């Protein structure tokens, strides 16, 4: 098989343990060289809010707490380094659907470990559906999730968050609408997105969930 990122031939053989443990075999989708270009995020000494920066609670999360009275616990798998930026450019913006497989196993595993009542991927608007053809988050998830609880407002054609500066992101108005309030009430919610930058998108979705009476909420992102 070929590396999805560079095309190098990957020589992979399952071990005897892989065959005997009766689990789904997951061959590598990228070569060792490409895999090493991505930096995994450890849990030690990370902000208990965004999970990105060092320290107990970073300045960004302190501002969210002051503004809303609460913070969301986010966990990311990888740092948003140059390799991840290139991956997102090819997968998300150029629409290479094959690349959903690169991190599917790791992201799905982390999501399932949270044992949430409801897994809600961050939705994309109709304009993005028409131009890209897929939701970059749901395409990576190999598990059951809910897409009929939070939607985007009709007519919303916001430009990609990556095209905005920090202050523009923070000033973004609420792009989401709650489609099914009854499903959320008293449930533990897990929001899933691709990249955590300022937290504005996650907090927009989380605010709707809290307003609908969810019991708890946290988020998982591929990178931050």
C-alpha positions in Angstrom: 0.0 0.0 0.0 1.0 3.6 -0.6 1.3 6.4 1.9 -1.6 8.7 1.4 0.5 11.8 1.9 3.7 11.2 0.0 3.0 8.0 -2.1 5.8 6.0 -0.5 5.2 2.2 -0.5 4.4 1.0 3.0 5.5 -2.5 3.8 3.2 -3.7 6.6 2.5 -7.1 8.0 0.2 -7.8 10.9 1.8 -9.4 13.9 0.7 -12.7 15.4 -0.8 -10.8 18.3 -2.8 -8.6 15.8 -4.2 -11.8 14.3 -5.0 -13.5 17.6 -6.7 -10.7 19.5 -9.6 -10.6 17.0 -9.6 -6.9 16.7 -10.2 -5.0 13.5 -6.9 -4.7 11.7 -5.9 -1.1 11.0 -3.0 -0.9 8.6 -1.0 2.4 8.6 -2.2 5.0 6.1 1.0 7.0 6.2 4.6 6.1 6.2 6.9 6.5 9.2 8.5 9.6 7.8 5.2 11.5 7.3 3.9 10.2 10.6 6.9 11.7 12.5 6.2 15.1 11.0 3.0 15.4 13.1 3.5 16.3 16.8 1.3 14.6 19.3 0.0 16.6 22.3 0.6 15.1 25.7 -1.7 15.7 28.7 1.0 16.8 31.2 0.9 20.4 32.3 -1.8 21.5 29.8 -4.5 24.1 30.3 -7.5 22.4 31.8 -9.7 24.4 29.3 -8.4 24.4 25.8 -5.6 21.8 26.4 -3.2 23.7 24.2 -1.0 25.9 26.3 1.0 25.3 29.4 -0.4 26.1 32.9 -3.5 25.4 34.9 -5.8 27.8 32.9 -4.5 29.9 30.0 -5.4 33.6 29.4 -7.8 32.7 26.6 -9.7 30.3 28.8 -9.7 32.8 31.7 -11.4 35.2 29.3 -14.0 32.6 28.3 -14.7 31.9 31.9 -15.1 35.6 32.7 -17.4 36.1 29.7 -19.6 32.9 30.1 -19.1 31.8 33.7 -17.9 28.4 32.5 -15.2 26.8 30.3 -15.2 23.8 28.1 -12.6 21.0 28.5 -11.1 20.4 25.1 -8.6 17.6 24.2 -6.6 17.6 20.9 -4.5 14.9 19.4 -1.9 16.9 17.6 -0.3 20.3 17.5 -1.3 22.5 14.5 2.2 22.6 13.1 3.3 23.0 9.5 2.7 19.4 8.6 -0.9 19.6 10.0 -1.5 22.9 8.1 -0.4 21.2 4.9 -2.7 18.2 5.7 -5.7 20.5 6.3 -5.0 22.4 3.1 -5.1 19.2 1.0 -7.9 17.5 2.9 -10.2 20.3 3.9 -9.6 23.1 1.4 -8.6 21.1 -1.7 -11.1 18.4 -0.9 -8.9 15.3 -1.1 -11.5 12.9 0.5 -9.0 10.0 0.7 -7.1 11.9 3.4 -10.0 11.3 5.9 -8.3 7.9 6.5 -5.0 9.4 7.8 -6.3 10.2 11.3 -9.6 8.3 11.4 -8.5 5.5 13.7 -6.9 7.8 16.3 -9.6 10.4 16.3 -12.4 7.7 16.5 -10.6 5.9 19.3 -10.2 9.1 21.4 -13.9 10.1 20.8 -15.2 6.6 21.9 -13.1 6.7 25.1 -15.1 9.7 26.3 -18.3 7.6 26.8 -20.6 10.6 26.0 -24.3 10.2 25.7 -24.2 12.1 22.4 -21.4 12.7 20.0 -22.1 15.9 17.9 -19.7 16.8 15.1 -19.5 20.6 14.3 -21.7 21.1 11.2 -20.8 22.8 8.0 -23.0 25.2 6.1 -24.8 24.5 2.9 -22.4 26.6 0.9 -19.5 24.4 2.1 -21.4 21.2 1.3 -21.9 22.4 -2.2 -18.3 23.5 -2.7 -16.4 20.7 -0.8 -18.9 17.9 -0.9 -18.3 16.5 2.6 -18.0 17.4 6.3 -14.3 17.0 7.2 -15.1 15.9 10.7 -17.8 13.3 10.1 -15.8 11.8 7.3 -13.1 10.9 9.8 -15.4 9.4 12.4 -15.9 5.7 12.3 -18.6 5.6 15.1 -22.1 6.6 15.7 -22.7 10.3 16.0 -25.7 12.8 15.8 -26.1 15.3 12.9 -29.7 16.2 13.5 -29.2 18.2 16.7 -27.1 21.2 15.7 -27.3 22.8 12.3 -26.2 26.0 10.6 -28.4 29.0 10.1 -30.0 29.3 6.7 -28.1 31.5 4.3 -25.0 31.4 6.4 -22.0 31.8 4.0 -19.3 32.7 6.4 -15.8 32.4 5.0 -13.5 29.7 6.4 -12.3 30.5 9.9 -8.7 30.0 8.6 -9.2 33.1 6.4 -9.9 35.3 9.4 -7.6 37.0 11.9 -7.9 36.3 15.6 -10.2 39.2 16.4 -12.4 38.4 13.4 -12.8 34.9 14.6 -13.8 36.1 18.1 -16.3 38.5 16.7 -18.0 35.8 14.6 -21.8 35.8 15.3 -23.7 32.6 16.3 -23.7 30.5 13.1 -25.6 27.5 14.6 -29.1 26.7 15.4 -30.5 24.0 17.7 -32.6 21.5 15.8 -33.6 19.1 18.6 -33.6 20.5 22.1 -35.2 17.4 23.7 -32.3 15.1 22.7 -29.8 17.3 24.6 -31.6 17.8 27.9 -29.7 16.1 30.8 -27.3 14.4 28.4 -23.5 14.4 28.4 -22.4 16.0 25.2 -19.1 15.6 23.2 -18.5 18.1 20.5 -16.0 17.1 17.8 -14.2 19.5 15.4 -11.0 19.5 13.3 -9.0 22.4 14.7 -9.2 24.4 18.0 -7.8 27.9 17.5 -9.6 30.6 19.5 -12.4 28.3 20.7 -15.1 30.6 19.2 -16.7 27.8 17.1 -16.7 25.3 19.9 -18.1 27.8 22.4 -20.9 28.8 20.0 -22.1 25.2 19.8 -21.5 24.6 23.5 -23.6 27.6 24.4 -26.6 26.2 22.6 -26.2 22.8 24.4 -26.1 24.5 27.8 -29.1 26.6 27.0 -30.9 23.3 26.1 -30.1 21.8 29.5 -27.4 19.4 28.8 -25.8 17.8 31.9 -22.1 18.2 30.8 -20.2 19.1 27.7 -16.6 18.7 26.5 -14.9 18.7 23.1 -12.4 16.8 21.0 -10.4 18.2 18.1 -7.9 16.7 15.8 -5.4 19.6 16.3 -4.9 22.8 18.2 
